[in-house]
Amino acid sequence: LVLITFSSFLFSQVEQPYPPVSLVSIPTAGTMPEGYFSFENVFMNQGSIVPKFLIGITDNFMIGMSFGISNFIGNGDIKKFKSYPEVQMKYRLFDETETIPGIVIGIDTQGRGEFYEKYAPPVDSPGLVEKTLNRYDQKSYGFYIAMSRNWSALGNFGFHWGLNKNISENDDGDDDINIFFGFDKEINRSFSLYGEYNFARDDDFYQGSESDDIENLINRNGRGYLNAGLRWSASNNLMLEININDISKNNKSSDAINRELKVIYFASF
């Protein structure tokens, strides 16, 4: 009986209530509908958690905030990423039509992974001084413009692309304009598959000394970030995602692919 009940729950068809406002990490031209809010939590490596609250002010304008905590799960002292929350804002300039994609502009200051305010070299490295970093493992998108186009192909198929300029994490001397793109594909009414590629042009260069141990912390392969995910509309108010982050292993300081869990609760008011 328990198995039958679980199978019925797993394969029940609950339609996703609104287009994705982001994929694994990249923004889309989707916005939270007016009168809707969501509260999501991303559980990631090092026991970190990033709660995020989003609200639709109008059908074309949404705002939000997020706050990262490391060692929330597991051993070690719980540590906040920053003493203040990160912000998200998105405004849709043009709705999608048969001739033009949906176009939005926005700001998102929430990066991914651990936040490094300063880097202190090992005690056995004489002559090296503490460095200011002020950056996440993967930089935030900062100011961006994103476009989305959707087609009906055995369920919705959406293609998303855009440009971004990080506005707060440039102490490493890399402040290039970045490019990203991705897709979402409905498998059925309840499940969607995501894929995305972030070129990370603003995170492929460190302007520092070759002998600087900071290279061991933010050393990159220059391959960009390839991510994938699966979203499940589990109920009328709950969505779950399993994401695989950095499939291309751009981060040379880590040998493993990051697995993440995202839990999204949403409702209208």
Secondary structure, DSSP 8 states (H G I E B T S, - for coil): -HHHHHHHHHT-----SS--SBSSSSB-S----TTEEEEEEEEEGGGEEEEEEEEEEETTEEEEEE--EESSSSSS--EES-SS-EEEEEEEEE---SSS-EEEEEEE---EEEEEEEE---TT-TT---EEEEEEEE---EEEEEEEEEEESSSEEEEEEEEEE-SS--TTS----EEEEEEEEESSSSEEEEEEEE--TTSS---S-TT-TTHHHH-B-S--EEEEEEEEEEETTEEEEEEEE-TT--BTT--S-EEEEEEEEEEE-
